[in-house]
Protein backbone atom coordinates (compact mmCIF):
# COMPACT_ATOMS: atom_id res chain seq x y z
CA UNK A 1 0.00 0.00 0.00
CA UNK A 2 2.75 2.48 0.97
CA UNK A 3 4.47 1.90 -2.36
CA UNK A 4 1.27 2.77 -4.23
CA UNK A 5 0.80 5.90 -2.09
CA UNK A 6 4.31 7.04 -3.03
CA UNK A 7 3.47 6.54 -6.71
CA UNK A 8 0.39 8.75 -6.33
CA UNK A 9 2.45 11.41 -4.50
CA UNK A 10 4.89 11.43 -7.40
CA UNK A 11 2.04 12.02 -9.84
CA UNK A 12 0.65 14.82 -7.69
CA UNK A 13 4.10 16.47 -7.47
CA UNK A 14 4.24 16.47 -11.27
CA UNK A 15 0.74 17.89 -11.68
CA UNK A 16 1.67 21.63 -11.56
CA UNK A 17 4.28 21.09 -14.28
CA UNK A 18 1.87 19.04 -16.40
CA UNK A 19 -0.68 21.87 -16.15
CA UNK A 20 1.98 24.48 -16.99
CA UNK A 21 3.24 22.74 -20.12
CA UNK A 22 -0.02 21.31 -21.43
CA UNK A 23 -0.65 22.50 -25.01
CA UNK A 24 2.92 23.85 -25.23
CA UNK A 25 5.32 22.83 -28.01
CA UNK A 26 8.57 21.24 -26.83
CA UNK A 27 11.34 20.55 -29.35
CA UNK A 28 13.64 17.65 -28.42
CA UNK A 29 17.01 17.13 -30.05
CA UNK A 30 17.54 13.37 -29.89
CA UNK A 31 20.97 11.92 -30.47
CA UNK A 32 24.19 10.71 -28.92
CA UNK A 33 24.08 7.94 -26.33
CA UNK A 34 20.29 8.23 -26.03
CA UNK A 35 20.20 6.38 -29.38
CA UNK A 36 22.79 3.80 -28.40
CA UNK A 37 20.79 0.86 -27.00
CA UNK A 38 17.38 -0.76 -27.47
CA UNK A 39 16.56 -0.09 -23.80
CA UNK A 40 17.27 3.65 -24.04
CA UNK A 41 15.36 3.88 -27.31
CA UNK A 42 12.31 2.19 -25.76
CA UNK A 43 12.45 4.48 -22.71
CA UNK A 44 12.71 7.52 -24.96
CA UNK A 45 9.62 6.40 -26.90
CA UNK A 46 7.61 5.84 -23.70
CA UNK A 47 8.64 9.24 -22.32
CA UNK A 48 7.60 10.98 -25.54
CA UNK A 49 4.27 9.13 -25.46
CA UNK A 50 3.64 10.22 -21.86
CA UNK A 51 4.42 13.83 -22.74
CA UNK A 52 2.04 13.57 -25.69
CA UNK A 53 -0.76 12.02 -23.62
CA UNK A 54 -0.64 14.78 -20.96
CA UNK A 55 -1.06 17.46 -23.61
CA UNK A 56 2.49 18.46 -24.51
CA UNK A 57 3.20 18.77 -28.24
CA UNK A 58 6.61 17.16 -28.82
CA UNK A 59 8.66 17.77 -31.97
CA UNK A 60 11.76 15.59 -32.41
CA UNK A 61 14.88 16.61 -34.33
CA UNK A 62 17.45 13.83 -34.51
CA UNK A 63 21.10 13.47 -35.34
CA UNK A 64 23.01 10.37 -36.35
CA UNK A 65 26.71 11.09 -36.66
CA UNK A 66 27.80 7.73 -35.26
CA UNK A 67 25.70 5.72 -37.74
CA UNK A 68 26.89 7.93 -40.60
CA UNK A 69 30.50 7.18 -39.61
CA UNK A 70 29.75 3.46 -39.45
CA UNK A 71 28.19 3.48 -42.91
CA UNK A 72 31.04 5.50 -44.41
CA UNK A 73 33.55 3.09 -42.86
CA UNK A 74 31.66 0.08 -44.23
CA UNK A 75 31.72 1.65 -47.71
CA UNK A 76 35.43 2.60 -47.35
CA UNK A 77 34.65 6.30 -47.79
CA UNK A 78 36.98 8.65 -45.92
CA UNK A 79 35.46 11.45 -43.88
CA UNK A 80 36.99 14.44 -42.11
CA UNK A 81 35.99 17.20 -39.72
CA UNK A 82 36.97 20.86 -39.46
CA UNK A 83 36.20 22.68 -36.21
CA UNK A 84 33.96 19.81 -35.19
CA UNK A 85 31.81 19.85 -38.35
CA UNK A 86 31.82 17.22 -41.05
CA UNK A 87 33.22 18.07 -44.47
CA UNK A 88 30.32 16.96 -46.67
CA UNK A 89 31.37 15.97 -50.18
CA UNK A 90 28.66 15.08 -52.74
CA UNK A 91 29.36 11.38 -52.13
CA UNK A 92 29.11 11.81 -48.36
CA UNK A 93 25.96 13.94 -48.70
CA UNK A 94 24.15 11.02 -50.33
CA UNK A 95 25.19 8.75 -47.44
CA UNK A 96 24.20 11.35 -44.83
CA UNK A 97 20.73 11.65 -46.34
CA UNK A 98 20.34 7.88 -46.68
CA UNK A 99 21.23 7.30 -43.02
CA UNK A 100 19.36 10.26 -41.51
CA UNK A 101 16.21 10.37 -43.63
CA UNK A 102 16.05 6.70 -44.55
CA UNK A 103 17.36 4.64 -41.65
CA UNK A 104 17.32 6.63 -38.40
CA UNK A 105 14.22 8.71 -39.09
CA UNK A 106 12.07 5.72 -39.96
CA UNK A 107 13.39 3.72 -37.01
CA UNK A 108 12.33 6.49 -34.59
CA UNK A 109 8.93 6.88 -36.26
CA UNK A 110 8.31 3.13 -36.17
CA UNK A 111 9.38 2.93 -32.52
CA UNK A 112 7.05 5.76 -31.46
CA UNK A 113 4.13 4.34 -33.40
CA UNK A 114 4.73 0.88 -31.93
CA UNK A 115 4.33 2.40 -28.46
CA UNK A 116 1.00 3.97 -29.41
CA UNK A 117 2.04 7.44 -30.57
CA UNK A 118 1.08 9.07 -33.87
CA UNK A 119 4.46 9.98 -35.38
CA UNK A 120 5.42 11.01 -38.90
CA UNK A 121 8.91 11.42 -40.34
CA UNK A 122 10.07 14.27 -42.57
CA UNK A 123 13.24 16.06 -43.60
CA UNK A 124 13.81 19.69 -44.48
CA UNK A 125 13.43 18.74 -48.13
CA UNK A 126 9.76 17.84 -47.61
CA UNK A 127 7.71 20.84 -48.80
CA UNK A 128 11.11 22.61 -48.78
CA UNK A 129 10.38 23.61 -45.22
CA UNK A 130 14.08 24.05 -44.28
CA UNK A 131 16.16 26.10 -46.69
CA UNK A 132 19.88 26.62 -46.37
CA UNK A 133 23.01 27.87 -48.05
CA UNK A 134 26.57 26.53 -47.92
CA UNK A 135 28.38 27.37 -44.69
CA UNK A 136 31.59 27.70 -46.69
CA UNK A 137 31.60 25.48 -49.78
CA UNK A 138 35.39 25.58 -50.19
CA UNK A 139 35.87 24.41 -46.61
CA UNK A 140 32.88 22.23 -45.63
CA UNK A 141 31.29 21.38 -48.96
CA UNK A 142 27.58 20.61 -48.56
CA UNK A 143 27.44 21.44 -44.86
CA UNK A 144 24.88 24.22 -44.65
CA UNK A 145 23.56 27.12 -42.59
CA UNK A 146 19.77 27.47 -42.31
CA UNK A 147 18.30 30.52 -44.01
CA UNK A 148 14.58 29.85 -43.59
CA UNK A 149 12.14 27.51 -41.82
CA UNK A 150 8.55 27.27 -43.05
CA UNK A 151 6.79 26.87 -39.70
CA UNK A 152 3.42 26.06 -41.30
CA UNK A 153 4.59 22.61 -42.37
CA UNK A 154 5.39 21.51 -38.81
CA UNK A 155 2.50 23.42 -37.22
CA UNK A 156 0.00 21.74 -39.58
CA UNK A 157 1.31 18.32 -38.55
CA UNK A 158 0.98 19.27 -34.88
CA UNK A 159 -2.57 20.50 -35.50
CA UNK A 160 -3.38 17.06 -36.95
CA UNK A 161 -2.08 15.48 -33.70
CA UNK A 162 1.12 14.10 -35.25
CA UNK A 163 4.50 14.00 -33.53
CA UNK A 164 6.89 15.32 -36.23
CA UNK A 165 10.24 13.52 -36.39
CA UNK A 166 12.65 15.66 -38.39
CA UNK A 167 15.90 14.69 -40.15
CA UNK A 168 18.25 17.71 -40.37
CA UNK A 169 18.61 17.80 -44.15
CA UNK A 170 17.91 21.12 -45.90
CA UNK A 171 17.13 22.07 -49.47
CA UNK A 172 18.51 24.74 -51.78
CA UNK A 173 16.52 26.88 -54.20
CA UNK A 174 18.70 25.60 -57.06
CA UNK A 175 17.00 22.98 -59.23
CA UNK A 176 18.18 19.39 -58.59
CA UNK A 177 20.48 20.48 -55.77
CA UNK A 178 21.50 17.52 -53.57
CA UNK A 179 20.75 19.43 -50.36
CA UNK A 180 22.69 20.31 -47.23
CA UNK A 181 23.84 18.49 -44.14
CA UNK A 182 22.72 20.59 -41.14
CA UNK A 183 24.01 20.44 -37.56
CA UNK A 184 21.15 18.81 -35.63
CA UNK A 185 21.53 21.08 -32.58
CA UNK A 186 21.18 24.21 -34.67
CA UNK A 187 18.34 22.66 -36.67
CA UNK A 188 16.47 22.05 -33.40
CA UNK A 189 16.99 25.67 -32.34
CA UNK A 190 15.90 27.16 -35.66
CA UNK A 191 12.82 24.94 -35.77
CA UNK A 192 11.97 25.72 -32.13
CA UNK A 193 11.99 29.47 -32.64
CA UNK A 194 10.14 29.25 -35.98
CA UNK A 195 7.23 27.22 -34.58
CA UNK A 196 6.91 29.12 -31.29
CA UNK A 197 8.13 26.36 -28.97
CA UNK A 198 8.21 27.14 -25.27
CA UNK A 199 11.20 24.84 -24.68
CA UNK A 200 13.99 23.12 -26.53
CA UNK A 201 15.65 20.11 -24.90
CA UNK A 202 19.03 18.73 -25.96
CA UNK A 203 19.71 15.10 -25.02
CA UNK A 204 23.49 14.78 -24.70
CA UNK A 205 26.21 12.48 -23.38
CA UNK A 206 26.96 14.66 -20.32
CA UNK A 207 25.09 15.70 -17.17
CA UNK A 208 24.76 19.26 -18.46
CA UNK A 209 26.97 22.35 -18.15
CA UNK A 210 29.65 21.82 -15.48
CA UNK A 211 31.79 24.30 -13.56
CA UNK A 212 35.58 23.98 -13.36
CA UNK A 213 35.22 21.54 -10.45
CA UNK A 214 32.89 19.34 -12.53
CA UNK A 215 29.79 20.32 -10.55
CA UNK A 216 26.51 20.62 -12.42
CA UNK A 217 25.24 24.16 -13.02
CA UNK A 218 21.46 23.72 -12.86
CA UNK A 219 20.39 27.19 -14.05
CA UNK A 220 22.24 29.71 -16.22
CA UNK A 221 21.29 32.99 -17.85
CA UNK A 222 22.51 34.07 -21.27
CA UNK A 223 25.01 36.37 -19.55
CA UNK A 224 26.27 33.49 -17.40
CA UNK A 225 26.84 31.39 -20.51
CA UNK A 226 28.87 34.13 -22.19
CA UNK A 227 31.00 34.60 -19.05
CA UNK A 228 31.64 30.84 -18.82
CA UNK A 229 32.60 30.72 -22.48
CA UNK A 230 34.96 33.66 -22.06
CA UNK A 231 36.85 32.00 -19.17
CA UNK A 232 36.76 28.62 -20.99
CA UNK A 233 34.72 26.85 -18.32
CA UNK A 234 32.47 26.03 -21.26
CA UNK A 235 34.74 24.61 -23.95
CA UNK A 236 35.06 21.92 -26.60
CA UNK A 237 31.90 20.11 -27.63
CA UNK A 238 29.74 21.99 -25.12
CA UNK A 239 30.26 25.30 -26.98
CA UNK A 240 28.02 24.45 -29.98
CA UNK A 241 25.40 23.06 -27.55
CA UNK A 242 25.14 26.31 -25.58
CA UNK A 243 25.32 28.34 -28.79
CA UNK A 244 22.29 26.41 -30.05
CA UNK A 245 20.54 27.19 -26.74
CA UNK A 246 21.30 30.89 -27.11
CA UNK A 247 20.08 30.84 -30.71
CA UNK A 248 16.73 29.48 -29.51
CA UNK A 249 16.42 31.94 -26.62
CA UNK A 250 17.24 34.89 -28.88
CA UNK A 251 14.43 33.69 -31.15
CA UNK A 252 11.80 33.75 -28.41
CA UNK A 253 12.00 30.25 -26.92
CA UNK A 254 11.52 30.63 -23.15
CA UNK A 255 13.93 27.96 -21.88
CA UNK A 256 16.60 25.66 -23.26
CA UNK A 257 17.69 22.49 -21.45
CA UNK A 258 20.85 20.39 -21.77
CA UNK A 259 20.36 17.00 -20.12
CA UNK A 260 21.96 13.56 -20.02
CA UNK A 261 20.16 11.24 -22.42
CA UNK A 262 21.75 8.22 -20.74
CA UNK A 263 19.73 8.76 -17.55
CA UNK A 264 16.47 6.84 -17.38
CA UNK A 265 13.48 9.19 -17.89
CA UNK A 266 15.77 12.25 -17.93
CA UNK A 267 13.27 14.29 -19.98
CA UNK A 268 10.46 13.65 -17.53
CA UNK A 269 12.70 14.42 -14.55
CA UNK A 270 13.77 17.70 -16.13
CA UNK A 271 10.29 18.81 -17.15
CA UNK A 272 8.12 17.48 -14.31
CA UNK A 273 10.26 17.97 -11.17
CA UNK A 274 11.38 21.19 -9.49
CA UNK A 275 14.98 19.95 -9.12
CA UNK A 276 15.46 18.75 -12.70
CA UNK A 277 18.48 16.71 -13.76
CA UNK A 278 20.40 18.92 -16.18
CA UNK A 279 21.11 22.55 -17.00
CA UNK A 280 18.38 24.99 -17.94
CA UNK A 281 19.36 28.20 -19.72
CA UNK A 282 17.01 31.17 -19.47
CA UNK A 283 16.94 34.71 -20.81
CA UNK A 284 19.07 37.22 -18.91
Secondary structure, 3 states (H helix, E strand, C coil): CHHHHHHHHHHHHHHHHHHHHCCCEEEEEECHHHHCCHHHHHHHHHHHHHHHHCCCEEEEEECCHHHHHHHHHHCCCCCCEECCEECECHHHHHHHHHHHHHHHHHHHHHHHHHCCCCEEEEECCHHHCEEEEECCHHHHECEEEEEEECHHHHHHHHHCCCEEEEECEEECCCCCCCCEECCHHHHHHHHHHHHCCCEEEEEECCCCCECCCCCECCEEEHHHHHHHHHCCCCCCHHHHHHHHHHHHHHCCCCEEEEEECCCCCHHHHHHHCCCCCCEEEECC
